[in-house]
Amino acid sequence: MFKYILFDMDGTLLHFDHDEFAREYFTLLGAKLAHLVEPKRLIQQLLFSTEEMVKNLDKNKTNEQVFWDHFTRNLNISADVLIPVVDQFYAQDFGMVRRVTKSDINVRKILNTVIGKGKGIVVATNPIFPMAAVKQRLEWAGVADIPFHHITSYEKSHFCKPNVEYYQEILQQIACRPEECLMIGNDVEEDLAAGKIGIKTYLVTDNVINSKGLEPKADYISTLAELAANIEKLLSGD
């Protein structure tokens, strides 16, 4: 029986074109930090440092620590200088990215059904963003008031998708066995990786990401609307 339902964020709970989102985010962040570093160099290093987070498997370092160690060292700018400006960006400017996103009424229906069935909800977003950014994206999706049991972010996660260690850490944090969880997401590589450690997986097809052309190996596959229509039955018969 499922005790927890894990939900991906981008493309699952919140919808947008990833290229459009990236352009908007990079433009705003580049402008915010332009007095410290040339925008093009900033974005290149941001991508390199994010990749460093994704590759990291050191359980003694949070994703936040890995990112900032790599980012500040390669830009040769003190964290004491950069971090306050980036914190200000998320507090004052990141909200403008909302204009390229859209919510889906089926998301709230699904989450309310999960709660009604007495299951815990985990926001299993790839933890490459700070919690401030994650909470804003939940607000954009229209579900910020949902009582989530656990939300991953770069401050408290030590691994990223598609590493199975990311999912193992969630299981430890919620004290749950793999077979008691269901992972719902739209990324074939990142979200279905949960299946490698015995978590049941559900691929939503509205905004599928499959950059490597992998064969989708999910226990369930449907659109978000179909999931909304069938999730009560799914959770009743798990």
MARTI-595576 format. One line per 5 residues: number of its first residue (from 1); their letters; for each residue x, y, z of N, C-alpha, C, O. Coordinates in nm, 3 decimals, decimal comma. Layout:
<lumlums>
NUM> A> X/Y/Z/X/Y/Z/X/Y/Z/X/Y/Z ~ ...
</lumlums>
This chain:
<lumlums>
1> MFKYI> 0,084/-0,120/0,000/0,000/0,000/0,000/0,087/0,125/0,000/0,183/0,134/0,077 ~ 0,054/0,221/-0,086/0,131/0,345/-0,090/0,104/0,430/0,035/-0,011/0,448/0,075 ~ 0,211/0,479/0,094/0,199/0,573/0,205/0,230/0,715/0,162/0,175/0,812/0,214 ~ 0,321/0,725/0,063/0,363/0,856/0,015/0,359/0,861/-0,137/0,395/0,765/-0,205 ~ 0,314/0,975/-0,189/0,317/0,999/-0,332/0,415/1,111/-0,358/0,401/1,221/-0,303
6> LFDMD> 0,516/1,084/-0,441/0,619/1,181/-0,474/0,584/1,247/-0,608/0,552/1,178/-0,705 ~ 0,591/1,379/-0,612/0,560/1,453/-0,734/0,680/1,534/-0,781/0,740/1,609/-0,703 ~ 0,713/1,519/-0,907/0,806/1,610/-0,971/0,741/1,749/-0,978/0,619/1,760/-0,970 ~ 0,822/1,852/-0,994/0,767/1,987/-1,003/0,751/2,032/-1,149/0,639/2,040/-1,200 ~ 0,862/2,062/-1,215/0,859/2,125/-1,346/0,810/2,030/-1,454/0,871/1,926/-1,479
11> GTLLH> 0,699/2,066/-1,518/0,640/1,980/-1,620/0,537/1,885/-1,564/0,467/1,818/-1,639 ~ 0,526/1,880/-1,431/0,427/1,794/-1,365/0,330/1,879/-1,284/0,212/1,889/-1,317 ~ 0,380/1,940/-1,176/0,295/2,028/-1,097/0,281/2,166/-1,161/0,177/2,231/-1,148 ~ 0,386/2,210/-1,230/0,389/2,341/-1,294/0,431/2,324/-1,439/0,520/2,246/-1,470 ~ 0,366/2,399/-1,526/0,389/2,379/-1,670/0,451/2,502/-1,736/0,412/2,615/-1,709
16> FDHDE> 0,548/2,476/-1,823/0,612/2,582/-1,900/0,702/2,520/-2,005/0,737/2,402/-1,998 ~ 0,739/2,601/-2,102/0,839/2,561/-2,200/0,975/2,580/-2,135/1,009/2,691/-2,093 ~ 1,054/2,474/-2,127/1,180/2,481/-2,053/1,279/2,580/-2,113/1,351/2,647/-2,039 ~ 1,284/2,591/-2,244/1,374/2,689/-2,307/1,331/2,831/-2,275/1,415/2,917/-2,247 ~ 1,200/2,856/-2,278/1,148/2,989/-2,247/1,174/3,024/-2,101/1,212/3,137/-2,069
21> FAREY> 1,154/2,927/-2,012/1,180/2,948/-1,870/1,327/2,982/-1,848/1,359/3,076/-1,775 ~ 1,415/2,906/-1,911/1,559/2,929/-1,894/1,600/3,067/-1,942/1,677/3,136/-1,876 ~ 1,547/3,108/-2,059/1,580/3,241/-2,111/1,536/3,351/-2,015/1,612/3,445/-1,989 ~ 1,416/3,339/-1,963/1,364/3,440/-1,871/1,446/3,444/-1,743/1,484/3,551/-1,694 ~ 1,472/3,326/-1,689/1,549/3,316/-1,563/1,690/3,370/-1,580/1,737/3,449/-1,497
26> FTLLG> 1,758/3,329/-1,685/1,896/3,372/-1,707/1,904/3,523/-1,733/1,996/3,589/-1,686 ~ 1,808/3,577/-1,807/1,808/3,720/-1,837/1,793/3,801/-1,709/1,866/3,898/-1,688 ~ 1,700/3,762/-1,624/1,676/3,834/-1,499/1,794/3,821/-1,403/1,835/3,919/-1,341 ~ 1,847/3,700/-1,390/1,960/3,678/-1,300/2,085/3,751/-1,350/2,159/3,811/-1,272 ~ 2,107/3,746/-1,482/2,223/3,814/-1,540/2,217/3,963/-1,515/2,320/4,025/-1,486
31> AKLAH> 2,098/4,022/-1,527/2,082/4,165/-1,503/2,107/4,199/-1,356/2,166/4,302/-1,325 ~ 2,061/4,112/-1,267/2,076/4,136/-1,123/2,223/4,136/-1,081/2,262/4,212/-0,992 ~ 2,303/4,052/-1,144/2,443/4,036/-1,104/2,542/4,104/-1,200/2,663/4,084/-1,190 ~ 2,489/4,182/-1,294/2,574/4,243/-1,397/2,682/4,333/-1,340/2,787/4,351/-1,402 ~ 2,657/4,391/-1,222/2,758/4,479/-1,162/2,874/4,400/-1,100/2,976/4,457/-1,062
36> LVEPK> 2,857/4,268/-1,092/2,961/4,183/-1,033/3,031/4,095/-1,137/3,151/4,070/-1,127 ~ 2,955/4,049/-1,237/3,012/3,958/-1,337/2,936/3,974/-1,468/2,815/3,994/-1,468 ~ 3,008/3,965/-1,577/2,947/3,978/-1,709/2,842/3,868/-1,727/2,871/3,751/-1,700 ~ 2,720/3,901/-1,773/2,610/3,804/-1,777/2,641/3,674/-1,850/2,604/3,567/-1,802 ~ 2,708/3,680/-1,963/2,737/3,558/-2,037/2,826/3,465/-1,956/2,803/3,344/-1,951
41> RLIQQ> 2,927/3,522/-1,892/3,017/3,442/-1,809/2,941/3,385/-1,690/2,962/3,271/-1,650 ~ 2,852/3,465/-1,634/2,773/3,421/-1,519/2,690/3,298/-1,555/2,690/3,199/-1,481 ~ 2,620/3,304/-1,667/2,532/3,195/-1,705/2,612/3,069/-1,737/2,571/2,959/-1,700 ~ 2,724/3,085/-1,805/2,809/2,968/-1,835/2,853/2,901/-1,706/2,848/2,778/-1,695 ~ 2,896/2,981/-1,609/2,943/2,923/-1,483/2,829/2,865/-1,402/2,846/2,765/-1,332
46> LLFST> 2,713/2,927/-1,410/2,594/2,873/-1,344/2,564/2,733/-1,393/2,533/2,644/-1,315 ~ 2,572/2,714/-1,524/2,546/2,582/-1,583/2,652/2,481/-1,541/2,620/2,366/-1,510 ~ 2,779/2,524/-1,541/2,887/2,435/-1,500/2,872/2,394/-1,354/2,890/2,277/-1,319 ~ 2,838/2,489/-1,268/2,826/2,460/-1,125/2,702/2,377/-1,095/2,702/2,296/-1,002 ~ 2,597/2,396/-1,174/2,478/2,312/-1,160/2,512/2,168/-1,200/2,469/2,073/-1,134
51> EEMVK> 2,588/2,153/-1,307/2,631/2,019/-1,349/2,714/1,953/-1,240/2,706/1,832/-1,218 ~ 2,795/2,034/-1,172/2,877/1,981/-1,061/2,786/1,927/-0,951/2,815/1,822/-0,893 ~ 2,678/1,998/-0,922/2,581/1,950/-0,823/2,522/1,816/-0,863/2,513/1,724/-0,783 ~ 2,482/1,807/-0,989/2,416/1,687/-1,038/2,509/1,566/-1,030/2,466/1,455/-1,001 ~ 2,638/1,588/-1,056/2,736/1,479/-1,056/2,779/1,439/-0,915/2,825/1,327/-0,894
56> NLDKN> 2,763/1,529/-0,820/2,815/1,505/-0,686/2,747/1,387/-0,617/2,624/1,375/-0,619 ~ 2,828/1,301/-0,555/2,776/1,189/-0,478/2,835/1,186/-0,337/2,832/1,084/-0,269 ~ 2,890/1,301/-0,294/2,946/1,313/-0,160/2,833/1,341/-0,061/2,777/1,450/-0,058 ~ 2,801/1,241/0,020/2,689/1,253/0,112/2,715/1,354/0,225/2,623/1,388/0,299 ~ 2,838/1,400/0,237/2,872/1,494/0,342/2,856/1,640/0,300/2,877/1,731/0,380
61> KTNEQ> 2,820/1,662/0,174/2,802/1,799/0,123/2,661/1,815/0,067/2,617/1,735/-0,015 ~ 2,593/1,918/0,111/2,463/1,947/0,052/2,484/2,001/-0,090/2,593/2,044/-0,126 ~ 2,377/1,997/-0,168/2,387/2,053/-0,303/2,422/2,201/-0,298/2,495/2,251/-0,383 ~ 2,370/2,269/-0,198/2,401/2,411/-0,181/2,552/2,432/-0,162/2,611/2,520/-0,225 ~ 2,613/2,352/-0,078/2,756/2,364/-0,054/2,837/2,334/-0,179/2,934/2,405/-0,210
66> VFWDH> 2,798/2,230/-0,252/2,869/2,193/-0,374/2,860/2,306/-0,477/2,959/2,343/-0,539 ~ 2,739/2,360/-0,492/2,719/2,467/-0,590/2,803/2,590/-0,557/2,877/2,639/-0,642 ~ 2,791/2,639/-0,436/2,858/2,764/-0,402/3,010/2,749/-0,396/3,082/2,843/-0,429 ~ 3,059/2,636/-0,354/3,204/2,612/-0,356/3,256/2,623/-0,498/3,357/2,688/-0,523 ~ 3,188/2,557/-0,590/3,231/2,555/-0,730/3,209/2,691/-0,797/3,295/2,739/-0,870
71> FTRNL> 3,095/2,750/-0,772/3,056/2,876/-0,836/3,148/2,992/-0,797/3,199/3,063/-0,884 ~ 3,171/3,010/-0,669/3,253/3,122/-0,622/3,401/3,102/-0,655/3,472/3,197/-0,686 ~ 3,445/2,977/-0,648/3,586/2,949/-0,679/3,617/2,981/-0,825/3,723/3,037/-0,855 ~ 3,528/2,945/-0,915/3,553/2,965/-1,057/3,526/3,109/-1,103/3,585/3,154/-1,201 ~ 3,439/3,179/-1,034/3,419/3,321/-1,065/3,517/3,409/-0,991/3,535/3,527/-1,024
76> NISAD> 3,581/3,351/-0,890/3,677/3,425/-0,807/3,610/3,546/-0,741/3,666/3,655/-0,735 ~ 3,489/3,523/-0,692/3,415/3,625/-0,618/3,371/3,562/-0,486/3,324/3,448/-0,483 ~ 3,386/3,635/-0,378/3,354/3,583/-0,246/3,205/3,550/-0,233/3,119/3,621/-0,285 ~ 3,178/3,441/-0,162/3,040/3,404/-0,134/2,971/3,512/-0,053/2,850/3,533/-0,068 ~ 3,046/3,582/0,032/2,989/3,690/0,112/2,937/3,804/0,025/2,849/3,880/0,067
81> VLIPV> 2,992/3,815/-0,095/2,948/3,918/-0,189/2,832/3,867/-0,275/2,733/3,937/-0,295 ~ 2,845/3,745/-0,325/2,748/3,691/-0,419/2,616/3,648/-0,355/2,508/3,680/-0,406 ~ 2,624/3,576/-0,245/2,503/3,515/-0,188/2,395/3,617/-0,150/2,278/3,594/-0,180 ~ 2,431/3,730/-0,086/2,324/3,827/-0,053/2,253/3,882/-0,177/2,132/3,907/-0,172 ~ 2,325/3,899/-0,287/2,264/3,950/-0,409/2,171/3,844/-0,470/2,062/3,876/-0,518
86> VDQFY> 2,215/3,719/-0,468/2,132/3,610/-0,521/2,008/3,591/-0,433/1,899/3,567/-0,485 ~ 2,024/3,600/-0,302/1,908/3,591/-0,212/1,808/3,703/-0,244/1,687/3,681/-0,244 ~ 1,860/3,821/-0,270/1,774/3,934/-0,305/1,704/3,910/-0,438/1,588/3,949/-0,456 ~ 1,775/3,846/-0,532/1,714/3,813/-0,660/1,591/3,723/-0,642/1,487/3,749/-0,701 ~ 1,605/3,619/-0,560/1,491/3,528/-0,539/1,378/3,597/-0,464/1,261/3,565/-0,484
91> AQDFG> 1,411/3,692/-0,378/1,309/3,762/-0,302/1,237/3,868/-0,385/1,118/3,894/-0,364 ~ 1,307/3,931/-0,480/1,251/4,047/-0,550/1,228/4,027/-0,700/1,137/4,088/-0,755 ~ 1,307/3,945/-0,766/1,306/3,939/-0,911/1,257/3,807/-0,971/1,197/3,806/-1,078 ~ 1,282/3,698/-0,902/1,248/3,566/-0,956/1,100/3,553/-0,987/1,061/3,480/-1,078 ~ 1,017/3,623/-0,913/0,874/3,616/-0,933/0,830/3,655/-1,073/0,722/3,615/-1,117
96> MVRRV> 0,910/3,733/-1,143/0,875/3,775/-1,278/0,879/3,659/-1,377/0,820/3,668/-1,486 ~ 0,947/3,551/-1,341/0,952/3,434/-1,429/0,814/3,368/-1,438/0,787/3,293/-1,532 ~ 0,730/3,398/-1,344/0,595/3,339/-1,340/0,519/3,360/-1,472/0,437/3,277/-1,510 ~ 0,548/3,470/-1,542/0,472/3,503/-1,662/0,489/3,402/-1,774/0,410/3,400/-1,868 ~ 0,592/3,316/-1,767/0,611/3,216/-1,872/0,564/3,078/-1,825/0,589/2,978/-1,892
101> TKSDI> 0,496/3,073/-1,710/0,447/2,945/-1,656/0,295/2,944/-1,656/0,230/3,048/-1,670 ~ 0,239/2,825/-1,639/0,094/2,814/-1,627/0,059/2,697/-1,534/0,131/2,597/-1,527 ~ -0,052/2,715/-1,466/-0,099/2,610/-1,376/-0,199/2,521/-1,449/-0,248/2,557/-1,556 ~ -0,228/2,407/-1,391/-0,323/2,312/-1,449/-0,421/2,272/-1,340/-0,380/2,226/-1,233 ~ -0,549/2,289/-1,365/-0,652/2,261/-1,265/-0,649/2,116/-1,217/-0,690/2,085/-1,106
106> NVRKI> -0,599/2,026/-1,303/-0,592/1,884/-1,265/-0,494/1,860/-1,150/-0,511/1,765/-1,074 ~ -0,393/1,945/-1,138/-0,291/1,926/-1,034/-0,354/1,934/-0,896/-0,329/1,849/-0,811 ~ -0,435/2,037/-0,874/-0,497/2,052/-0,742/-0,595/1,938/-0,714/-0,604/1,891/-0,600 ~ -0,667/1,895/-0,816/-0,759/1,783/-0,799/-0,683/1,659/-0,754/-0,726/1,588/-0,663 ~ -0,570/1,634/-0,818/-0,489/1,516/-0,785/-0,438/1,524/-0,642/-0,449/1,427/-0,566
111> LNTVI> -0,381/1,638/-0,604/-0,324/1,652/-0,470/-0,432/1,641/-0,363/-0,409/1,580/-0,259 ~ -0,548/1,699/-0,387/-0,657/1,689/-0,289/-0,705/1,545/-0,274/-0,741/1,501/-0,164 ~ -0,706/1,471/-0,386/-0,746/1,330/-0,378/-0,645/1,251/-0,296/-0,683/1,166/-0,215 ~ -0,517/1,278/-0,318/-0,411/1,209/-0,241/-0,428/1,236/-0,092/-0,420/1,144/-0,010 ~ -0,451/1,362/-0,057/-0,470/1,397/0,083/-0,595/1,328/0,139/-0,594/1,277/0,251
116> GKGKG> -0,702/1,329/0,059/-0,826/1,266/0,102/-0,813/1,117/0,127/-0,887/1,059/0,206 ~ -0,719/1,055/0,059/-0,694/0,911/0,080/-0,595/0,886/0,193/-0,558/0,771/0,220 ~ -0,553/0,993/0,261/-0,467/0,978/0,377/-0,321/0,952/0,344/-0,247/0,900/0,428 ~ -0,278/0,988/0,224/-0,139/0,967/0,184/-0,058/1,094/0,205/-0,110/1,205/0,195 ~ 0,069/1,078/0,235/0,159/1,192/0,244/0,208/1,233/0,107/0,221/1,150/0,017
121> IVVAT> 0,236/1,363/0,089/0,282/1,414/-0,039/0,424/1,469/-0,026/0,453/1,548/0,064 ~ 0,510/1,426/-0,117/0,647/1,475/-0,124/0,665/1,551/-0,255/0,633/1,500/-0,362 ~ 0,716/1,674/-0,247/0,754/1,747/-0,367/0,896/1,706/-0,401/0,993/1,755/-0,342 ~ 0,908/1,614/-0,496/1,037/1,557/-0,533/1,091/1,627/-0,657/1,110/1,567/-0,762 ~ 1,115/1,758/-0,640/1,173/1,837/-0,749/1,324/1,822/-0,747/1,383/1,805/-0,640
126> NPIFP> 1,387/1,829/-0,863/1,532/1,819/-0,866/1,590/1,933/-0,783/1,566/2,050/-0,815 ~ 1,665/1,904/-0,676/1,705/2,006/-0,580/1,826/2,089/-0,623/1,931/2,088/-0,559 ~ 1,808/2,161/-0,733/1,915/2,249/-0,781/1,880/2,395/-0,753/1,957/2,485/-0,786 ~ 1,763/2,419/-0,692/1,719/2,553/-0,656/1,707/2,565/-0,505/1,688/2,464/-0,436 ~ 1,718/2,686/-0,452/1,692/2,707/-0,309/1,545/2,694/-0,278/1,461/2,700/-0,368
131> MAAVK> 1,513/2,675/-0,150/1,374/2,658/-0,110/1,289/2,779/-0,148/1,171/2,765/-0,179 ~ 1,348/2,898/-0,145/1,273/3,019/-0,181/1,217/3,009/-0,322/1,104/3,052/-0,348 ~ 1,295/2,952/-0,414/1,250/2,936/-0,552/1,148/2,823/-0,565/1,054/2,834/-0,643 ~ 1,166/2,717/-0,489/1,074/2,604/-0,494/0,935/2,647/-0,445/0,834/2,615/-0,507 ~ 0,931/2,721/-0,334/0,803/2,764/-0,278/0,730/2,860/-0,371/0,608/2,857/-0,380
136> QRLEW> 0,805/2,945/-0,440/0,741/3,035/-0,535/0,680/2,957/-0,651/0,570/2,990/-0,697 ~ 0,749/2,854/-0,698/0,696/2,776/-0,809/0,572/2,697/-0,766/0,482/2,675/-0,847 ~ 0,567/2,655/-0,640/0,446/2,591/-0,589/0,330/2,691/-0,587/0,216/2,655/-0,614 ~ 0,361/2,815/-0,555/0,258/2,920/-0,557/0,208/2,942/-0,699/0,088/2,955/-0,722 ~ 0,300/2,946/-0,795/0,261/2,966/-0,936/0,171/2,851/-0,983/0,082/2,871/-1,065
141> AGVAD> 0,196/2,733/-0,930/0,116/2,616/-0,966/-0,020/2,615/-0,896/-0,106/2,533/-0,927 ~ -0,038/2,708/-0,802/-0,165/2,718/-0,731/-0,182/2,617/-0,620/-0,295/2,584/-0,583 ~ -0,069/2,566/-0,566/-0,080/2,461/-0,464/0,006/2,490/-0,341/0,039/2,399/-0,265 ~ 0,041/2,616/-0,320/0,130/2,650/-0,209/0,068/2,621/-0,073/0,140/2,605/0,026 ~ -0,064/2,614/-0,068/-0,132/2,590/0,060/-0,149/2,441/0,092/-0,199/2,406/0,199
146> IPFHH> -0,108/2,356/0,001/-0,119/2,211/0,024/-0,024/2,170/0,136/0,091/2,215/0,138 ~ -0,067/2,085/0,231/0,020/2,043/0,342/0,119/1,933/0,298/0,099/1,815/0,326 ~ 0,224/1,975/0,231/0,325/1,879/0,186/0,402/1,823/0,306/0,434/1,895/0,400 ~ 0,431/1,695/0,299/0,506/1,631/0,407/0,655/1,663/0,397/0,723/1,678/0,499 ~ 0,704/1,672/0,276/0,847/1,695/0,254/0,868/1,761/0,118/0,801/1,727/0,021
151> ITSYE> 0,961/1,856/0,113/0,994/1,926/-0,012/1,146/1,924/-0,027/1,217/1,965/0,065 ~ 1,195/1,879/-0,140/1,340/1,878/-0,161/1,387/2,013/-0,215/1,317/2,076/-0,295 ~ 1,504/2,055/-0,171/1,566/2,179/-0,219/1,717/2,163/-0,203/1,763/2,067/-0,142 ~ 1,794/2,258/-0,257/1,939/2,237/-0,253/1,998/2,257/-0,115/2,111/2,214/-0,090 ~ 1,923/2,321/-0,023/1,976/2,339/0,112/1,984/2,210/0,192/2,075/2,193/0,273
156> KSHFC> 1,889/2,117/0,168/1,884/1,998/0,253/1,898/1,866/0,177/1,885/1,759/0,235 ~ 1,926/1,875/0,049/1,949/1,753/-0,031/2,098/1,740/-0,061/2,169/1,839/-0,077 ~ 2,143/1,616/-0,068/2,285/1,589/-0,095/2,307/1,529/-0,232/2,421/1,508/-0,274 ~ 2,199/1,501/-0,303/2,208/1,439/-0,436/2,101/1,497/-0,527/2,006/1,560/-0,481 ~ 2,119/1,476/-0,656/2,024/1,525/-0,756/1,972/1,408/-0,840/2,032/1,301/-0,842
161> KPNVE> 1,861/1,430/-0,908/1,817/1,338/-1,012/1,917/1,344/-1,128/1,972/1,451/-1,151 ~ 1,942/1,236/-1,201/1,875/1,106/-1,192/1,944/1,005/-1,102/1,918/0,885/-1,111 ~ 2,033/1,051/-1,013/2,103/0,959/-0,924/2,004/0,891/-0,829/1,918/0,956/-0,771 ~ 2,017/0,761/-0,815/1,924/0,688/-0,727/1,944/0,730/-0,582/1,855/0,714/-0,499 ~ 2,062/0,783/-0,552/2,088/0,829/-0,416/1,991/0,940/-0,375/1,959/0,956/-0,257
166> YYQEI> 1,945/1,017/-0,472/1,845/1,121/-0,445/1,718/1,059/-0,386/1,665/1,108/-0,287 ~ 1,672/0,953/-0,448/1,550/0,887/-0,401/1,574/0,811/-0,271/1,486/0,806/-0,185 ~ 1,691/0,753/-0,256/1,723/0,683/-0,132/1,723/0,780/-0,014/1,680/0,746/0,096 ~ 1,773/0,901/-0,038/1,775/1,001/0,068/1,633/1,041/0,108/1,605/1,059/0,227 ~ 1,545/1,057/0,010/1,406/1,089/0,042/1,344/0,979/0,128/1,277/1,008/0,227
171> LQQIA> 1,367/0,855/0,091/1,312/0,743/0,169/1,361/0,748/0,313/1,285/0,721/0,405 ~ 1,487/0,782/0,332/1,541/0,794/0,467/1,474/0,908/0,543/1,442/0,896/0,661 ~ 1,453/1,020/0,473/1,397/1,138/0,537/1,250/1,120/0,577/1,205/1,177/0,676 ~ 1,177/1,039/0,500/1,036/1,017/0,533/1,014/0,881/0,601/0,901/0,843/0,630 ~ 1,124/0,810/0,624/1,118/0,681/0,694/1,019/0,586/0,627/0,923/0,540/0,688
176> CRPEE> 1,045/0,559/0,500/0,952/0,479/0,422/1,027/0,379/0,334/1,142/0,403/0,296 ~ 0,962/0,269/0,303/1,021/0,169/0,214/0,985/0,202/0,069/0,881/0,264/0,044 ~ 1,067/0,160/-0,028/1,041/0,191/-0,169/0,902/0,149/-0,215/0,834/0,225/-0,284 ~ 0,859/0,029/-0,176/0,731/-0,023/-0,223/0,611/0,053/-0,165/0,497/0,032/-0,206 ~ 0,638/0,142/-0,069/0,531/0,222/-0,009/0,518/0,359/-0,076/0,443/0,445/-0,029
181> CLMIG> 0,592/0,378/-0,185/0,594/0,509/-0,252/0,561/0,497/-0,400/0,585/0,394/-0,463 ~ 0,506/0,606/-0,454/0,480/0,619/-0,597/0,539/0,751/-0,642/0,509/0,856/-0,585 ~ 0,624/0,747/-0,746/0,684/0,869/-0,801/0,612/0,908/-0,929/0,602/0,828/-1,022 ~ 0,561/1,031/-0,934/0,489/1,081/-1,050/0,568/1,195/-1,113/0,600/1,294/-1,047 ~ 0,600/1,182/-1,242/0,677/1,286/-1,308/0,670/1,275/-1,459/0,608/1,184/-1,513
186> NDVEE> 0,735/1,369/-1,526/0,729/1,376/-1,673/0,863/1,355/-1,740/0,871/1,356/-1,863 ~ 0,969/1,336/-1,662/1,103/1,320/-1,720/1,141/1,172/-1,717/1,154/1,112/-1,610 ~ 1,160/1,116/-1,834/1,187/0,972/-1,846/1,314/0,932/-1,772/1,315/0,830/-1,702 ~ 1,419/1,010/-1,785/1,546/0,975/-1,719/1,541/1,008/-1,570/1,574/0,923/-1,487 ~ 1,503/1,128/-1,536/1,514/1,175/-1,398/1,408/1,115/-1,304/1,440/1,074/-1,193
191> DLAAG> 1,286/1,112/-1,349/1,177/1,068/-1,261/1,160/0,917/-1,256/1,131/0,860/-1,151 ~ 1,179/0,852/-1,370/1,163/0,707/-1,372/1,283/0,635/-1,310/1,279/0,514/-1,289 ~ 1,390/0,710/-1,280/1,505/0,651/-1,211/1,465/0,596/-1,074/1,531/0,508/-1,020 ~ 1,356/0,647/-1,019/1,307/0,598/-0,890/1,275/0,449/-0,895/1,286/0,379/-0,795 ~ 1,237/0,403/-1,012/1,204/0,262/-1,028/1,321/0,169/-1,006/1,302/0,051/-0,977
196> KIGIK> 1,442/0,221/-1,020/1,561/0,138/-1,004/1,578/0,088/-0,861/1,647/-0,012/-0,838 ~ 1,516/0,157/-0,765/1,529/0,111/-0,626/1,396/0,059/-0,572/1,379/0,044/-0,451 ~ 1,302/0,031/-0,662/1,179/-0,034/-0,621/1,060/0,057/-0,597/0,955/0,010/-0,554 ~ 1,076/0,187/-0,623/0,962/0,279/-0,612/0,877/0,266/-0,738/0,932/0,266/-0,848 ~ 0,747/0,255/-0,723/0,658/0,251/-0,839/0,662/0,388/-0,908/0,675/0,491/-0,842
201> TYLVT> 0,651/0,388/-1,041/0,663/0,513/-1,116/0,542/0,536/-1,206/0,480/0,442/-1,257 ~ 0,511/0,665/-1,223/0,398/0,706/-1,306/0,447/0,819/-1,397/0,487/0,925/-1,350 ~ 0,444/0,794/-1,528/0,488/0,894/-1,625/0,367/0,971/-1,677/0,277/0,912/-1,738 ~ 0,364/1,103/-1,653/0,258/1,187/-1,711/0,309/1,240/-1,845/0,422/1,286/-1,856 ~ 0,224/1,232/-1,945/0,270/1,250/-2,083/0,245/1,388/-2,142/0,278/1,412/-2,258
206> DNVIN> 0,187/1,481/-2,065/0,155/1,613/-2,118/0,279/1,689/-2,164/0,278/1,756/-2,267 ~ 0,386/1,677/-2,087/0,509/1,751/-2,117/0,630/1,659/-2,100/0,723/1,691/-2,027 ~ 0,628/1,547/-2,169/0,735/1,447/-2,151/0,871/1,504/-2,193/0,885/1,567/-2,297 ~ 0,970/1,478/-2,107/1,110/1,509/-2,140/1,183/1,376/-2,154/1,181/1,294/-2,062 ~ 1,246/1,356/-2,266/1,321/1,232/-2,291/1,437/1,266/-2,382/1,443/1,220/-2,496
211> SKGLE> 1,529/1,346/-2,331/1,639/1,399/-2,412/1,732/1,292/-2,465/1,800/1,313/-2,566 ~ 1,737/1,178/-2,398/1,826/1,070/-2,442/1,755/0,962/-2,521/1,815/0,861/-2,559 ~ 1,626/0,982/-2,546/1,550/0,884/-2,624/1,541/0,748/-2,557/1,546/0,645/-2,624 ~ 1,528/0,748/-2,425/1,521/0,622/-2,350/1,383/0,558/-2,364/1,284/0,626/-2,389 ~ 1,380/0,427/-2,348/1,252/0,357/-2,346/1,184/0,383/-2,211/1,240/0,348/-2,107
216> PKADY> 1,066/0,443/-2,212/0,998/0,472/-2,084/0,960/0,343/-2,011/0,877/0,266/-2,059 ~ 1,019/0,319/-1,897/0,987/0,202/-1,817/0,916/0,247/-1,691/0,976/0,259/-1,584 ~ 0,785/0,271/-1,705/0,703/0,317/-1,594/0,596/0,214/-1,563/0,553/0,139/-1,651 ~ 0,553/0,212/-1,438/0,444/0,121/-1,399/0,310/0,171/-1,450/0,219/0,092/-1,476 ~ 0,298/0,304/-1,463/0,175/0,365/-1,513/0,211/0,479/-1,606/0,311/0,548/-1,585
221> ISTLA> 0,131/0,500/-1,710/0,152/0,609/-1,805/0,017/0,667/-1,844/-0,074/0,593/-1,882 ~ 0,003/0,800/-1,836/-0,119/0,865/-1,882/-0,099/1,016/-1,887/0,006/1,067/-1,849 ~ -0,201/1,086/-1,934/-0,201/1,231/-1,926/-0,233/1,273/-1,784/-0,275/1,191/-1,702 ~ -0,214/1,401/-1,755/-0,246/1,453/-1,622/-0,396/1,445/-1,596/-0,439/1,413/-1,485 ~ -0,476/1,475/-1,697/-0,621/1,469/-1,682/-0,667/1,326/-1,652/-0,757/1,305/-1,571
226> ELAAN> -0,605/1,230/-1,718/-0,639/1,089/-1,692/-0,596/1,048/-1,552/-0,665/0,971/-1,486 ~ -0,483/1,100/-1,507/-0,439/1,071/-1,370/-0,539/1,128/-1,270/-0,572/1,063/-1,172 ~ -0,588/1,251/-1,295/-0,685/1,313/-1,206/-0,813/1,229/-1,197/-0,874/1,217/-1,091 ~ -0,851/1,171/-1,310/-0,974/1,091/-1,315/-0,958/0,955/-1,248/-1,055/0,897/-1,199 ~ -0,836/0,905/-1,247/-0,816/0,766/-1,203/-0,739/0,749/-1,073/-0,726/0,637/-1,023
231> IEKLL> -0,686/0,859/-1,017/-0,595/0,840/-0,903/-0,666/0,786/-0,779/-0,605/0,712/-0,702 ~ -0,792/0,821/-0,759/-0,862/0,767/-0,642/-0,871/0,615/-0,652/-0,849/0,545/-0,553 ~ -0,902/0,567/-0,769/-0,910/0,421/-0,791/-0,772/0,358/-0,774/-0,758/0,251/-0,715 ~ -0,669/0,427/-0,827/-0,533/0,376/-0,816/-0,490/0,363/-0,671/-0,431/0,262/-0,632 ~ -0,519/0,465/-0,590/-0,478/0,463/-0,450/-0,564/0,369/-0,366/-0,520/0,321/-0,262
236> SGD> -0,686/0,344/-0,411/-0,773/0,251/-0,339/-0,731/0,107/-0,361/-0,752/0,020/-0,277 ~ -0,671/0,083/-0,478/-0,634/-0,053/-0,512/-0,486/-0,083/-0,503/-0,439/-0,186/-0,551 ~ -0,411/0,011/-0,439/-0,266/-0,011/-0,434/-0,230/-0,120/-0,334/-0,112/-0,151/-0,317
</lumlums>
